[in-house]
Amino acid sequence: MAYTTIKKPSDYFNTKLYTGNNTSTSITGVGFQPDLTWFKRRDSSAQHSWFDSVRGVTKQLTSNLTNADTTITDALTSFDSDGFTLGVDSGNYINFNSATYVSWSWLGANGTASNTDGSITSTVSANTTSGFSIVSYTGNGTANSTIGHGLGTIPDFIIVKNRTTTQSWGTKNPAYNSPSDPGVLYLNSTNATDSAQNVWGTSASFTTSTFTVGDWTGSNQSGSNFIAYCWSAKQGYSKFGKYTGNGSTDGTFIYLGFKPAFVMIKRTGVEGWWMQDNKRTGFNPSNDRLEANDPAAEADLNSIDILSNGFKCRQTYDGINLSGNSYIYMAFAEEPLVGDNPATAR
């Protein structure tokens, strides 16, 4: 029987659209004070920008690049109770005049705590209700080190980035490959699964308190600073999993138990990270696509239907529905399938 643990998903995740103006501007309507906001320009090619409260609002990471932290003082200037404030943005990262933008925001703890659950001490902003935490730590270069994540449940998806040096963004989805499998998909890349890197450790495991890293420079270089974004699935709010494409316009249906507000899909072979949401232009089946690994503007492609209880592939594109191929996904809810306002299809 369907049920939900979170009645109003937008209290913990929300998509906000806005138009830039190159002046100091308060963007409201997010519904909470974000701890992580991911920005992307929609109408033209421009890099993805990630800002979080643990690193601080002046520190930018870019998911389509391997760059270390960049300090930008006039792009994002604060996280606020109902959104965020943009600066004059002299570098035109997230507030270029007349440009259109999408932002995706998650709520953490609106504060941090030291976590000593692992062999490496971490600083954590964790929201155990929604299953999201931001984890900051300094690498020690020792394989099979453990790091506390603060979720209280086993993570279902982790993204890790070296903040100090140039290196790829490592990801792990245990629904696709177990924590002990060294396989990694890079968020900044179209590459297929890489099994050569010791990202997660040879005796890796994810527990309710820690995750394991290897001695790869992208997850545990000695002396480097790292940031990890960790999620655990919550019934009616979030889900992380895998599916197999069928190569048909009557494509694979993925049951989520909620109407998705955001979906990101990655073929485990060579292909980008496709993203759709419920706020940008386009309705079934024309949900506009962006890619986490690509700075390109959004593309109007018939790709997936956003439904009351999941999503369905509507094309044979390699990125979402190549026959016999494996895909991973992460999804967050607009409305649960059950609750005070039961979901309907888009």
C-alpha positions in Angstrom: 0.0 0.0 0.0 1.3 3.5 -0.9 2.1 5.9 1.8 4.3 8.9 2.3 6.7 10.0 5.1 6.7 13.7 3.9 3.3 15.3 3.1 4.8 18.5 1.4 7.9 17.6 -0.6 8.5 21.3 -1.5 9.4 21.9 2.2 12.7 20.0 1.5 13.3 20.2 -2.3 12.1 22.9 -4.7 12.8 24.1 -8.2 12.8 27.9 -8.7 13.0 29.8 -12.1 14.1 33.4 -12.3 15.5 35.9 -14.8 18.9 37.6 -14.1 19.4 41.3 -13.9 23.1 41.8 -12.8 22.0 43.6 -9.7 21.6 42.5 -6.1 18.3 40.6 -6.1 16.4 38.6 -3.5 14.9 35.4 -5.0 12.0 34.2 -2.9 9.4 31.4 -3.2 11.8 28.5 -2.6 9.8 27.7 0.6 12.8 27.2 2.9 16.4 28.3 3.6 18.5 26.2 1.2 21.7 24.4 2.2 22.5 23.4 -1.4 21.4 25.2 -4.5 22.4 24.1 -8.0 22.1 26.8 -10.7 22.0 26.5 -14.5 21.3 29.1 -17.2 18.6 27.8 -19.5 18.6 30.0 -22.6 22.3 29.8 -23.5 25.4 27.7 -22.9 26.8 28.4 -19.4 28.4 26.3 -16.7 26.5 24.7 -13.9 27.1 26.3 -10.5 26.8 24.5 -7.1 26.8 26.5 -3.9 26.2 25.1 -0.4 26.1 26.4 3.2 28.8 24.1 4.5 31.5 25.4 2.1 30.0 28.9 2.2 28.1 31.0 -0.3 31.3 32.4 -2.0 32.5 28.9 -3.0 31.4 27.6 -6.4 31.8 24.1 -7.9 30.8 23.2 -11.4 29.4 19.8 -12.3 30.4 20.0 -16.0 34.0 20.7 -15.0 36.7 19.0 -12.9 37.8 22.3 -11.3 38.5 22.8 -7.6 36.5 25.4 -5.6 36.4 28.8 -7.1 35.9 31.8 -4.8 33.3 34.2 -6.2 32.2 37.0 -3.9 29.4 38.7 -5.9 27.4 35.8 -7.4 25.4 34.2 -4.5 25.6 36.4 -1.4 23.3 34.6 1.0 20.9 31.8 1.7 17.7 33.3 3.0 14.6 32.0 4.9 12.6 31.7 1.6 15.3 31.5 -1.0 18.6 33.2 -1.7 20.1 36.6 -2.6 22.1 37.1 -5.8 24.9 39.8 -6.2 25.8 41.9 -9.2 27.6 38.8 -10.5 30.4 40.4 -12.5 31.4 37.0 -13.8 27.9 36.3 -15.2 27.6 32.9 -13.5 24.1 32.9 -12.1 22.7 36.5 -12.6 23.5 37.7 -16.2 21.1 40.4 -17.3 17.9 39.1 -19.0 19.2 35.5 -18.9 16.8 32.8 -17.8 17.8 30.4 -15.0 16.7 27.3 -13.2 17.8 26.6 -9.6 17.3 23.3 -7.6 17.5 23.6 -3.8 17.7 21.1 -1.0 17.2 21.7 2.7 19.9 20.4 5.1 20.1 21.3 8.8 20.6 25.1 8.4 23.7 24.5 10.5 26.6 22.0 11.0 27.8 19.5 13.5 31.1 17.7 13.9 30.8 14.0 13.2 33.2 11.4 14.6 31.4 8.2 13.5 34.1 7.4 10.9 37.9 7.1 10.9 37.9 10.6 9.3 36.1 13.4 11.3 33.6 15.2 9.2 31.5 18.4 9.4 27.9 17.6 8.5 24.6 19.4 7.7 22.1 16.6 7.9 18.3 16.5 7.5 17.2 13.1 8.7 13.6 13.7 7.8 14.3 14.2 4.1 17.4 12.0 4.0 19.9 14.6 2.8 23.3 15.6 4.2 26.2 17.7 3.1 29.5 16.3 4.4 32.8 18.1 4.5 36.1 16.3 5.3 39.8 16.3 4.8 41.3 13.3 3.1 44.0 11.1 4.7 45.0 9.0 1.6 44.3 5.7 3.4 42.1 3.2 1.5 38.9 2.0 3.2 38.6 5.1 5.5 35.1 5.7 6.8 33.3 9.0 7.0 30.2 9.9 9.0 27.3 11.2 7.0 24.7 11.9 9.7 21.6 10.5 7.9 20.8 7.7 10.4 19.9 5.5 7.4 22.0 3.9 4.7 22.7 6.3 1.8 21.2 5.5 -1.6 23.2 8.0 -3.6 26.4 9.9 -3.0 28.3 12.5 -5.0 31.8 13.4 -3.9 34.2 16.2 -5.1 37.7 17.1 -4.3 37.6 20.8 -3.5 41.3 21.4 -3.5 42.6 20.0 -6.8 41.3 19.3 -10.3 39.5 16.0 -10.3 36.2 14.3 -11.5 33.0 14.2 -9.5 32.6 10.6 -8.2 29.1 9.1 -7.8 27.7 5.9 -6.2 24.2 4.4 -6.6 24.1 1.1 -4.6 21.0 0.1 -6.5 23.2 -0.2 -9.6 26.4 -1.5 -8.1 27.1 -2.5 -4.5 29.3 -0.3 -2.2 32.0 -3.0 -2.4 32.1 -2.7 -6.2 34.7 -0.1 -7.2 32.7 1.1 -10.1 32.1 4.8 -10.5 30.2 7.1 -12.8 31.5 10.6 -13.1 29.0 13.4 -12.9 31.1 15.7 -15.1 31.4 13.1 -17.8 29.5 11.1 -20.4 31.9 8.1 -19.7 30.6 4.6 -19.0 31.1 3.0 -15.6 34.8 3.1 -14.6 35.9 0.1 -12.6 39.6 1.0 -12.5 39.5 3.7 -9.8 39.5 2.9 -6.1 36.9 5.5 -5.3 34.9 3.7 -2.6 37.5 1.3 -1.2 38.1 -2.4 -1.6 36.1 -3.3 1.5 33.6 -0.5 1.0 30.3 -0.4 2.7 27.6 2.1 3.4 26.0 1.9 6.9 23.5 4.0 8.8 26.3 6.1 10.1 29.2 6.0 7.6 30.4 5.6 4.0 33.7 4.3 2.9 36.3 5.9 0.5 39.4 4.4 -1.1 42.7 6.2 -1.8 41.7 7.8 -5.1 42.6 11.5 -5.3 39.0 12.3 -6.2 37.6 10.9 -2.9 40.5 10.7 -0.4 43.7 12.5 -1.4 45.8 13.2 1.7 45.4 16.8 2.8 42.8 17.8 0.2 39.4 19.1 1.3 36.3 17.3 0.0 32.5 17.8 -0.1 30.0 14.9 -0.4 26.3 15.1 -1.0 24.4 12.1 0.4 20.8 11.1 0.0 18.7 8.2 1.4 15.3 7.4 -0.1 12.2 8.5 1.7 8.8 6.9 0.8 6.7 9.4 -1.2 9.5 12.0 -1.5 12.7 10.6 -3.1 13.9 7.5 -4.9 17.2 6.3 -6.3 17.4 3.2 -8.5 18.0 1.6 -11.9 16.0 0.4 -14.9 16.5 -1.3 -18.2 15.6 0.4 -21.5 13.3 -1.3 -24.0 14.1 0.8 -27.1 10.4 1.7 -27.7 8.3 4.9 -27.8 6.1 2.9 -25.4 9.1 2.9 -23.1 10.0 1.6 -19.7 7.9 2.8 -16.9 9.6 3.6 -13.6 7.4 3.5 -10.5 8.4 6.0 -7.9 5.3 6.2 -5.6 5.1 10.0 -6.3 4.7 12.6 -9.0 8.3 13.7 -9.7 9.4 17.3 -9.5 13.0 16.4 -10.6 14.5 13.4 -12.4 18.1 12.8 -13.4 19.0 9.8 -15.5 22.4 8.3 -16.5 23.0 5.4 -18.9 25.7 3.2 -17.4 27.3 3.2 -20.8 28.5 6.3 -22.7 25.9 9.1 -22.3 25.2 12.2 -20.4 23.2 12.9 -17.2 19.8 13.9 -18.5 17.6 16.1 -16.2 14.0 17.1 -16.3 11.9 19.0 -13.8 8.3 20.2 -13.3 8.9 23.9 -13.6 10.6 24.6 -16.9 8.9 24.9 -20.2 7.5 21.8 -21.7 4.8 19.3 -20.9 4.3 15.6 -21.6 6.0 14.4 -23.6 8.1 17.5 -24.3 9.9 18.0 -21.0 13.0 20.1 -21.7 16.3 18.5 -21.0 19.5 19.8 -19.4 22.6 17.7 -18.7 24.6 17.9 -15.5 27.8 17.3 -17.4 27.1 19.7 -20.2 27.0 23.6 -20.2 24.6 23.6 -23.2 21.2 25.4 -23.1 18.1 23.4 -22.4 16.8 21.3 -25.3 13.2 20.7 -26.3 13.2 16.9 -26.6 10.3 14.4 -26.4 11.9 12.1 -23.8 9.8 11.2 -20.7 6.3 11.6 -19.4 6.0 12.9 -15.8 3.2 10.9 -14.3 1.3 10.8 -11.0 3.3 7.8 -9.7 6.6 7.9 -11.7 7.9 8.5 -15.1 7.8 6.8 -18.5 10.3 6.9 -21.3 8.7 8.1 -24.6 11.6 7.9 -27.0 14.4 5.6 -28.0 17.2 8.0 -27.2 20.4 6.4 -26.0 20.4 8.7 -23.0 17.2 7.3 -21.5 15.9 4.1 -23.3 18.3 2.1 -25.4 17.1 -1.5 -25.6 18.7 -3.8 -23.1 20.9 -1.0 -21.5 21.1 -0.1 -17.8 20.2 3.3 -16.4 20.4 4.8 -13.0 18.2 7.6 -11.7 17.5 10.0 -8.9 14.1 11.6 -8.4 12.4 14.0 -6.0 8.7 14.5 -5.5 6.3 17.3 -6.4 3.4 15.4 -4.7 3.2 12.0 -3.1 0.8 9.5 -4.7 -1.2 9.5 -1.5 -1.8 12.2 1.0 -3.9 15.4 1.5 -3.5 16.3 -2.2 -3.1 13.1 -4.2 -0.9 13.5 -7.3 -2.2 13.7 -10.8 -0.2 13.3 -14.0 1.5 16.4 -15.5 
